[in-house]
Amino acid sequence: MVTPSFVAVEDQDAVTELLRAQLDGLPARSPVYADLFAEHGVTPSTFASLDDLAKFPFTTKQMLRDSQADAPPLGRHAAVDMTEVIRVHASTGTTGKPSWVGVTRRDAAAWTDMVTRAFRTMGASREDVVLHAAGLTLFVGGLPIRDAFERIGATFVPIGTGASEKAVLALETLGVTALHSTPSYARYLAEYLRARGRDPKEFGLRKIFVGGEPGGGEPAFRQHVEQEWGAPVAEGLGNADMAPVLFGEVPGSSGMRFTGGRHVLVELIDPESGAPVAAEPGATGELVYTSVDRECCPLVRFRTSDRVLVTGLADDGAPLIRCFGRTDDMLIVLGVNVFPSAIRDIIQALHPRTTGAMQILLSEEGPRVEPPLRVEAEWGEQPGDRDELVRELETLIRSRLSVRAAVTLVPPGSIERSEAKTRLTRRTS
């Protein structure tokens, strides 16, 4: 069944009616769903209540890629003509060929509603001057984020990526109060400043909003970024195919809460079996989204590959989550699932003995990796005995993640930095 706790009680009837209306016309509008529903023996009339959603088949990212390959540019799953599309974004993620996401005028308005709600949840206000250091072109974390901050009334400074000199100029002259970027860039910009003899704290940031990749919820990584800037981190989570930001973190809470309102339904499933998982504290699973009122690219039970932990409940009972990785990124070492972000958090926890920068070296395509897991990490400003540091890192990885690792230390600055999403693995052949 649908995890009802992700939907506010007062919204459940409205969401049910909106989804029923969407499903009623979907097979006629979307050839992909006409075929998929027929294949699985369901029709729009199968849906009578939220519990019935589980009777419908999943949609996967590969289905969307195949759909666009068969019927470019937007695919057989697109439910409107291109003349109705006012903007196109690209869904990239960390793997696979980019695919196009079309947005109608109504879709864009719904996105703005959801993203605005998320950033207000994260503490954004009209008094903020926000340095936006994320992509501004095809990335859904660009123009839709601008639309939301402008609705909030904040001052939006669109620096984008690859422009750290301009970012510093904005910090120096515009009274910036908040940074919006990937977690990787929040750390990168701090390193950029320190390399030029500047202390990030001198700029007086009061808020850091991060998203676009795992990292903002990793304890050691988050603590490092907060200490560097002297400002709290609030994390958001979204999906390019569904909506730019669907979860937002209340500052000081233990996780992100769903902020998509009546536009999206959320399920938590077992990633192996597809069975529903109750969104109770301590539960883990994969997020699945269903669009309720989407015009261009309505998706039913879309598997995101985002793996999350339910960290607790808000005062009103809403589940709070942290994303700890993506199924696409997961490695399997002798049957043990390992997320590269978990390795990074262990290495970051030993800062300043390490810089926190790391990569896992793969001799062939994953997810299966023969032990030991080869990890390259930079030593830091105060490494101490490097042989002892290697032994400690290998011991921590084995004790916490149950895999054997071979750690190689390299000088600071040896591992490539990224101003966008950071790759935590590297093919060596």
VODRENPA-194210 format. One record per residue (C-alpha): residue in three letters; x negated, y, z. Coordinates in pm, whole numbers, padded with zeros to 5 digits, always signed. Layout:
ALAXYZ ...
END
This chain:
MET+00000+00000+00000 VAL-00101+00363-00036 THR-00286+00494+00266 PRO-00008+00727+00384 SER-00223+00906+00641 PHE-00399+01093+00358 VAL-00065+01253+00269 ALA+00092+01495+00516 VAL+00426+01366+00642 GLU+00606+01674+00516 ASP+00463+01616+00167 GLN+00545+01247+00124 ASP+00896+01287-00019 ALA+00784+01561-00258 VAL+00481+01360-00370 THR+00700+01055-00431 GLU+00936+01254-00654 LEU+00653+01421-00844 LEU+00480+01091-00910 ARG+00804+00926-01017 ALA+00856+01203-01273 GLN+00498+01172-01394 LEU+00519+00794-01436 ASP+00854+00813-01617 GLY+00700+00986-01916 LEU+00347+00850-01899 PRO+00364+00553-02141 ALA+00515+00775-02411 ARG+00250+01044-02361 SER-00058+00828-02304 PRO-00128+00525-02528 VAL-00384+00394-02278 TYR-00120+00364-02009 ALA+00142+00226-02248 ASP-00101-00061-02319 LEU-00224-00098-01961 PHE+00123-00110-01806 ALA+00242-00362-02066 GLU-00066-00578-02004 HIS+00005-00590-01630 GLY+00381-00621-01655 VAL+00475-00295-01487 THR+00696-00009-01600 PRO+00767+00335-01453 SER+01075+00185-01283 THR+00840-00041-01082 PHE+00766+00267-00871 ALA+01034+00346-00613 SER+00824+00443-00310 LEU+00462+00511-00224 ASP+00416+00146-00127 ASP+00489+00046-00488 LEU+00183+00224-00622 ALA-00028-00079-00527 LYS+00163-00281-00791 PHE+00003-00075-01067 PRO-00337-00160-01220 PHE-00656+00033-01153 THR-00808+00276-01401 THR-01189+00269-01428 LYS-01445+00513-01560 GLN-01538+00268-01834 MET-01176+00269-01954 LEU-01197+00648-01996 ARG-01526+00623-02184 ASP-01381+00357-02415 SER-01069+00568-02463 GLN-01273+00866-02582 ALA-01491+00649-02804 ASP-01177+00515-02972 ALA-01001+00850-03010 PRO-01232+01152-02975 PRO-01249+01413-02846 LEU-01032+01365-02533 GLY-00932+01001-02573 ARG-00621+00787-02588 HIS-00551+00865-02221 ALA-00508+01238-02290 ALA-00136+01314-02264 VAL-00117+01651-02445 ASP-00233+01792-02775 MET-00560+01987-02784 THR-00361+02305-02850 GLU-00234+02281-02489 VAL-00588+02260-02346 ILE-00732+02590-02224 ARG-01069+02457-02102 VAL-01286+02148-02130 HIS-01528+02022-01867 ALA-01769+01729-01873 SER-01768+01442-01629 THR-02122+01317-01581 GLY-02180+01173-01235 THR-02514+00999-01183 THR-02483+00732-01451 GLY-02334+00685-01793 LYS-02267+00906-02091 PRO-02083+01234-02018 SER-01713+01234-02101 TRP-01476+01523-02163 VAL-01206+01638-01922 GLY-00933+01860-02064 VAL-00741+02108-01850 THR-00412+02277-01935 ARG-00300+02607-01788 ARG-00090+02425-01528 ASP-00374+02182-01452 ALA-00611+02474-01396 ALA-00365+02636-01156 ALA-00336+02311-00960 TRP-00716+02283-00946 THR-00738+02636-00812 ASP-00481+02553-00543 MET-00675+02245-00433 VAL-01022+02401-00441 THR-00902+02714-00260 ARG-00750+02501+00015 ALA-01074+02302+00046 PHE-01300+02607+00082 ARG-01064+02774+00328 THR-01082+02452+00528 MET-01463+02477+00512 GLY-01450+02829+00652 ALA-01468+03055+00347 SER-01305+03396+00384 ARG-01261+03719+00191 GLU-01544+03875+00394 ASP-01797+03632+00244 VAL-02052+03713-00024 VAL-02113+03372-00181 LEU-02430+03288-00369 HIS-02317+03020-00614 ALA-02626+02816-00704 ALA-02454+02536-00895 GLY-02378+02479-01262 LEU-02153+02729-01435 THR-02109+02562-01772 LEU-01938+02223-01820 PHE-01977+02119-01453 VAL-01642+02116-01266 GLY-01829+02269-00973 GLY-01868+02592-01171 LEU-01574+02789-01313 PRO-01310+02617-01093 ILE-01515+02712-00787 ARG-01529+03071-00909 ASP-01151+03072-00950 ALA-01106+02952-00591 PHE-01343+03203-00433 GLU-01183+03484-00629 ARG-00841+03374-00503 ILE-00977+03373-00147 GLY-01105+03725-00213 ALA-01470+03649-00146 THR-01747+03818-00346 PHE-01878+03559-00590 VAL-02241+03582-00711 PRO-02277+03341-01008 ILE-02648+03261-01010 GLY-02612+02905-01144 THR-02901+02660-01159 GLY-03260+02709-01270 ALA-03268+03067-01148 SER-03428+03059-00804 GLU-03600+03396-00855 LYS-03261+03557-00911 ALA-03122+03369-00614 VAL-03391+03524-00395 LEU-03317+03868-00538 ALA-02949+03822-00451 LEU-03041+03714-00099 GLU-03260+04022-00061 THR-03017+04281-00192 LEU-02651+04171-00185 GLY-02589+04087+00178 VAL-02520+03723+00096 THR-02338+03542+00378 ALA-02284+03198+00223 LEU-02461+02959-00013 HIS-02272+02715-00234 SER-02485+02444-00398 THR-02568+02077-00402 PRO-02734+01954-00081 SER-03053+01901-00283 TYR-03064+02265-00389 ALA-03004+02394-00037 ARG-03324+02215+00065 TYR-03503+02306-00259 LEU-03435+02678-00217 ALA-03565+02667+00141 GLU-03885+02501+00017 TYR-03906+02757-00265 LEU-03893+03040-00013 ARG-04145+02885+00225 ALA-04388+02829-00062 ARG-04378+03207-00111 GLY-04434+03286+00255 ARG-04067+03358+00338 ASP-03860+03213+00621 PRO-03511+03117+00497 LYS-03364+03233+00829 GLU-03463+03593+00757 PHE-03181+03624+00505 GLY-02911+03574+00767 LEU-02691+03317+00595 ARG-02391+03225+00809 LYS-02241+02942+00602 ILE-02366+02672+00366 PHE-02112+02493+00147 VAL-02242+02177-00024 GLY-02103+01912-00257 GLY-02158+01741-00590 GLU-02368+01455-00449 PRO-02413+01257-00125 GLY-02643+01424+00126 GLY-02437+01681+00307 GLY-02316+01414+00546 GLU-02652+01246+00611 PRO-02738+01339+00972 ALA-03112+01399+00932 PHE-03076+01571+00595 ARG-02801+01799+00726 GLN-02996+01882+01043 HIS-03300+01974+00836 VAL-03102+02208+00608 GLU-02926+02370+00905 GLN-03256+02424+01087 GLU-03420+02571+00777 TRP-03144+02825+00717 GLY-03014+02871+01069 ALA-02660+02818+00939 PRO-02405+02537+00964 VAL-02336+02306+00669 ALA-01981+02228+00557 GLU-01930+01957+00298 GLY-01674+01913+00021 LEU-01598+01613-00198 GLY-01427+01593-00535 ASN-01425+01408-00863 ALA-01465+01556-01210 ASP-01194+01340-01362 MET-00940+01424-01092 ALA-01019+01759-00926 PRO-01337+01954-00837 VAL-01283+01944-00458 LEU-01028+01722-00282 PHE-01177+01698+00067 GLY-01317+01974+00286 GLU-01487+01973+00622 VAL-01365+02186+00908 PRO-01684+02337+01054 GLY-01786+02150+01366 SER-01573+01845+01292 SER-01697+01493+01230 GLY-01599+01472+00864 MET-01400+01592+00566 ARG-01020+01589+00552 PHE-00803+01557+00243 THR-00709+01899+00105 GLY-00547+01800-00224 GLY-00193+01861-00096 ARG+00085+01745-00326 HIS-00128+01714-00638 VAL-00314+01387-00572 LEU-00252+01059-00390 VAL-00544+00890-00216 GLU-00599+00523-00140 LEU-00881+00349+00041 ILE-00963+00003-00095 ASP-01211-00276-00046 PRO-01457-00222-00335 GLU-01499-00596-00391 SER-01143-00727-00371 GLY-00944-00409-00445 ALA-00730-00480-00139 PRO-00599-00181+00060 VAL-00794-00067+00366 ALA-00625+00123+00648 ALA-00786+00465+00694 GLU-00870+00410+01060 PRO-01187+00523+01242 GLY-01477+00295+01155 ALA-01325+00169+00828 THR-01525+00182+00506 GLY-01406+00156+00148 GLU-01384+00310-00197 LEU-01165+00611-00271 VAL-00895+00570-00536 TYR-00701+00869-00675 THR-00369+00904-00856 SER-00272+01234-01014 VAL+00083+01339-00929 ASP+00145+01633-01163 ARG-00139+01632-01417 GLU-00064+01730-01777 CYS-00374+01662-01985 CYS-00544+01363-01826 PRO-00307+01199-01576 LEU-00480+00906-01405 VAL-00319+00620-01214 ARG-00521+00448-00940 PHE-00853+00582-01065 ARG-01150+00411-00898 THR-01402+00681-00807 SER-01696+00458-00697 ASP-01727+00691-00394 ARG-01793+00482-00082 VAL-01678+00645+00239 LEU-01668+00590+00614 VAL-01370+00704+00819 THR-01548+00891+01098 GLY-01244+00987+01306 LEU-00908+01159+01304 ALA-00820+01527+01310 ASP-00585+01663+01577 ASP-00289+01607+01346 GLY-00394+01247+01274 ALA-00549+01311+00931 PRO-00845+01081+00857 LEU-01189+01239+00848 ILE-01446+01088+00613 ARG-01809+01095+00509 CYS-01927+00979+00166 PHE-02238+00764+00210 GLY-02298+00671-00152 ARG-02160+00558-00486 THR-02110+00203-00603 ASP-02293+00306-00923 ASP-02605+00389-00719 MET-02597+00090-00484 LEU-02886-00157-00488 ILE-02860-00520-00378 VAL-03166-00670-00208 LEU-03122-01041-00128 GLY-02748-00989-00090 VAL-02781-00673+00123 ASN-02619-00356-00011 VAL-02855-00058+00009 PHE-02769+00301-00075 PRO-03068+00519-00169 SER-02923+00805+00037 ALA-02960+00589+00349 ILE-03331+00545+00274 ARG-03363+00921+00229 ASP-03202+00990+00564 ILE-03449+00760+00742 ILE-03743+00936+00575 GLN-03597+01282+00640 ALA-03556+01197+01010 LEU-03937+01185+01045 HIS-03985+01545+00927 PRO-04236+01718+00967 ARG-04440+01398+00943 THR-04270+01363+00602 THR-04130+01630+00372 GLY-03813+01422+00329 ALA-03869+01381-00046 MET-03856+01021-00167 GLN-03778+00792-00457 ILE-03714+00421-00490 LEU-03922+00269-00769 LEU-03744+00012-00985 SER-03926-00213-01232 GLU-03597-00300-01403 GLU-03236-00187-01406 GLY-03043-00255-01084 PRO-02839-00322-00894 ARG-03028-00638-00797 VAL-03379-00575-00671 GLU-03636-00832-00563 PRO-03793-00753-00224 PRO-03983-00566-00111 LEU-03798-00247-00201 ARG-04068-00012-00332 VAL-04033+00334-00178 GLU-04244+00639-00249 ALA-04235+00914+00016 GLU-04426+01238+00065 TRP-04622+01293+00381 GLY-04548+01624+00550 GLU-04727+01906+00724 GLN-04789+01700+01039 PRO-04818+01339+00920 GLY-05043+01211+01195 ASP-05200+00877+01115 ARG-05072+00792+00767 ASP-05112+00416+00804 GLU-04905+00432+01120 LEU-04646+00645+00940 VAL-04614+00381+00666 ARG-04567+00106+00926 GLU-04305+00309+01111 LEU-04108+00384+00795 GLU-04112+00020+00686 THR-04003-00091+01034 LEU-03718+00162+01046 ILE-03591+00062+00703 ARG-03597-00305+00795 SER-03434-00260+01136 ARG-03160-00021+01022 LEU-03084-00148+00673 SER-03193-00515+00697 VAL-03418-00502+00392 ARG-03794-00533+00355 ALA-03961-00226+00205 ALA-04310-00139+00083 VAL-04369+00231+00143 THR-04634+00433-00040 LEU-04718+00782+00084 VAL-04796+01055-00169 PRO-04902+01420-00122 PRO-04643+01693-00065 GLY-04499+01819-00393 SER-04575+01495-00581 ILE-04212+01391-00619 GLU-04014+01594-00867 ARG-03762+01838-00718 SER-03431+01915-00879 GLU-03219+02229-00867 ALA-02913+02019-00950 LYS-02836+01659-00851 THR-03141+01470-00732 ARG-03224+01123-00859 LEU-03332+00900-00572 THR-03445+00613-00797 ARG-03700+00600-01079 ARG-03770+00333-01338 THR-04137+00245-01359 SER-04120+00045-01682 
END
